[in-house]
Amino acid sequence: MYRSLPERRKSIRIESSIPVHYKGEQQFIMTVSKDIGENGVKFTTNRFIPVFSKLVMDIFLFHNSEPIRMLTEVIWIRKLPRLDLYSIGTRFLELSKEHKKLISHYLETNVVGI
């Protein structure tokens, strides 16, 4: 039986499937987001990344646009049952005002039902 944990997020997140590249040990690794918010992004990968790891991340919010590059920190990791994948939650560490505006615009234009 699973227990629901209280929501600790400080901002809204929306489900999204946008390209995300994060810097591994030597190269960028491609994946897709599961959700995004003003303070972070969740994605899956086949690599274990320890909590508190710092990742350089490129997020491609809009089709045919330049990615937003930022520094993030892994705040949680969960092994997905019966799969060789991990779900990883990150928070943005260094985010310019311009990038904050782009993320806010993305969230506003992709929220359903508000």
Buried (B, 14 or more C-beta within 10 A) or exposed (E): EEEEEEEEEEEEBBEBEBBBBBBEEEEEBEBEBBBBBBBBBBBBBEEEBEEEBEBBBBBBBEEEEEBBBBBBBBBEBEEEEEEEBBBBBBBBEEBEEEBBEBBEEBBEEEEEEE
